Amino acid sequence: MNSPHRTPARLAISSRNYSSWCLRGFLLARLAGIDFVVEAAAADDAQARAELLMRTASILLPCLIDGDVTVWDTIAIAEYLNEAHPKAGMLPQDVVSRARCRSISGEMHSGFAALRASLPMNIRARRPGFTVWSGAQTDIDRILIIWRDCFEASGGPFLFGAKPCIADAMFAPVASRFRTYDVPLDAACARYVETIFAWPDMAEWVAEAEEEPEEIIELDVEF
Ligand SMILES: N[C@@H](CCC(=O)N[C@@H](CS)C(=O)NCC(=O)O)C(=O)O
């Protein structure tokens, strides 16, 4: 699939600092090991931004354009990449872990609305002593149970062992939220947040997010 003569795939994204879904799409493409370029539009360039959003029928990003294939929505992107690059190891090797990986990735994709609404991803920001309301705390408690169950079964440091997989890409923005909003964590979960930030592909994204010029107040909501 990665022929040197093939045109690189394109990953259309919005903000690196604010868009948790785009971060997931980026990490998924890196996990697949594909050759791709990132296409982002400055938030103050309404025309370019509208054009990027029009790449997807859903008018939401990220969107991956890989040859004849256009795929959007992070779970679809994950499944497409895993199918196209089965040797990349985007899912754990054994069937029990694969089922769990898909389950928790799905849970992240469809759930945790209170967490997303009240602790929006903002990689650059720090809110020490942030007060978490009870709905979001229920989401946090569930996520910490998911993470601890995974470490117990796999031994860590990633959710399913030594290497990151689709589930780590899905939960990476949560690690960023926990850091931004100073969420109290036990040692194992704190170590996982550090593991996510030390993941070179995550570190690359974070470095670019830190450089992003925009302060977008209206993006300081569910993303
Ligand atoms: N369920 C979608 C959610 C995608 C989504 O909500 N994308 C946001 C950015 S994080 C978006 O494109 N919003 C429109 C905008 O930026 O104008 C996925 O998994 O990819």
The ligand as an SDF file (V2000), in Angstrom:
LIG
                    3D

 20 19  0  0  0  0  0  0  0  0999 V2000
  -18.0530   11.6870   15.4250 N   0  0  0  0  0  0  0  0  0  0  0  0
  -17.1150   12.5030   14.6710 C   0  0  0  0  0  0  0  0  0  0  0  0
  -16.9790   13.8460   15.3440 C   0  0  0  0  0  0  0  0  0  0  0  0
  -16.2110   14.8460   14.4870 C   0  0  0  0  0  0  0  0  0  0  0  0
  -16.3520   16.2900   14.9700 C   0  0  0  0  0  0  0  0  0  0  0  0
  -17.2160   16.6160   15.8250 O   0  0  0  0  0  0  0  0  0  0  0  0
  -15.5220   17.1640   14.4070 N   0  0  0  0  0  0  0  0  0  0  0  0
  -15.5230   18.5910   14.7560 C   0  0  0  0  0  0  0  0  0  0  0  0
  -14.1190   19.0610   15.0930 C   0  0  0  0  0  0  0  0  0  0  0  0
  -13.4870   18.2730   16.4970 S   0  0  0  0  0  0  0  0  0  0  0  0
  -15.9180   19.4350   13.5570 C   0  0  0  0  0  0  0  0  0  0  0  0
  -15.5420   19.1430   12.4460 O   0  0  0  0  0  0  0  0  0  0  0  0
  -16.7030   20.5010   13.8130 N   0  0  0  0  0  0  0  0  0  0  0  0
  -17.0720   21.4570   12.8080 C   0  0  0  0  0  0  0  0  0  0  0  0
  -16.1530   22.6330   12.7280 C   0  0  0  0  0  0  0  0  0  0  0  0
  -14.9870   22.5230   13.1660 O   0  0  0  0  0  0  0  0  0  0  0  0
  -16.5980   23.6530   12.1940 O   0  0  0  0  0  0  0  0  0  0  0  0
  -15.7820   11.7430   14.5570 C   0  0  0  0  0  0  0  0  0  0  0  0
  -15.6240   10.7120   15.2290 O   0  0  0  0  0  0  0  0  0  0  0  0
  -14.9060   12.1080   13.7450 O   0  0  0  0  0  0  0  0  0  0  0  0
  1  2  1  0
  2  3  1  0
  2 18  1  0
  3  4  1  0
  4  5  1  0
  5  6  2  0
  5  7  1  0
  7  8  1  0
  8  9  1  0
  8 11  1  0
  9 10  1  0
 11 12  2  0
 11 13  1  0
 13 14  1  0
 14 15  1  0
 15 16  2  0
 15 17  1  0
 18 19  2  0
 18 20  1  0
M  END
$$$$
